[in-house]
Every structure is written in C-alpha cells, then in structure tokens.
C-alpha cells in the first residue's frame, strides 16, 4: 500500500490505526499501522532544492496541511448525501 498522506494515528485496544488520504480521493480511510512500511523524510523540488520534512518549518506546514485535509474530508462526507439527492432529483425532473 502506498499512502500519499498519513493524517492521524489512533490507538484502539493497543493497536494503532492511521487515517490516510491521497490527493485524488475525496475521502480518506483508516488502515492498520502495520500496513505502513516507510515514511518519506525528504524530497527534491523541480529546481533541485532538497526539502527535509523533519525541519521545523516543514513540520509547521505539515500541521497546517493536516488540518486542511481533515476538514476537507469531513466537508466532502457531509456534502455527499445532499449532492446525491440533488443528482437523483435532477434525473427525475428531466424525465418529466
């Protein structure tokens, strides 16, 4: 399993679960921590600059990003059913 973004870690009855979400997914999902085999600690941008994810600056950016992604996931879940109802109603009204 490759997870783009690990957002939360939760311990339930001695076992850890991780909430993960990729950029292309509207919704994240929970996986067992045992499914994670590695963590990216640095990358290189298009200009060749190395970005160290363990630096203070990057950790602060990551915390902000986590909040954004969790809130977005929650919003998508809240809006899922109203959108579904709207689509169904549009189909029904088109038939008339």
Buried (B, 14 or more C-beta within 10 A) or exposed (E): EEBEBBBBEEEEEEEEBBBBBEEEEEEBEEBEEEEBEEEEEEEEEEEEEEBEBEEEEBEEEBEEEBEEBBEBBEEBEEEEEEEEEEEEEEEEEEEE
